[in-house]
Amino acid sequence: MNPEVTVSEVRVIRDARGWVIEPVDEQDLHGIRNVHVVWTEPGHVRGNHYHRETTELLLVTGPARVCWEAAGRRQEVEVPAGVARRFVFPPGVAHAIQNTGSEPIVLIAFTNRPHDPTRPDTVRQVLIDA
């Protein structure tokens, strides 16, 4: 099995009030079963896990470092400040996100399975030391 991670730029529309983005495309909306927003303080790491059965579409606003490991191959992408990128992590792909800036960042996660605390789907795998 060679799971494919996709990374795509997300258009950021800016004006005097701030910015707005569309985190998912129309084709992704039909399979979403859970959405959660993650506030991450500077220097801290989120993730450091993989999902047994869940596909996770993750919107990352920079500045951030995103690491993943699939089929024994580790990859890393820097998301600059003011940029938003969409990552799709299939089941079995370990992933971690670190806030590399001096202000909090926001991550938005969309999954194709509902969260069930009685049957967690995450397995810890450290890619970025906290």
BELWO-V545910 format. One record per helix or strand of 2 or more residues. SS is the DSSP state (H for helix, E for strand). FROM is the first residue (numbers start at 0). TO is the last residue. Records with the same first field share a line. If there is no record, write none. Layout:
# BELWO-V545910
SS: FROM-TO, FROM-TO
This chain:
# BELWO-V545910
E: 5-9, 12-14, 17-19, 33-39, 44-50, 55-61, 63-69, 72-78, 83-88, 93-98, 104-110, 121-123
H: 25-28
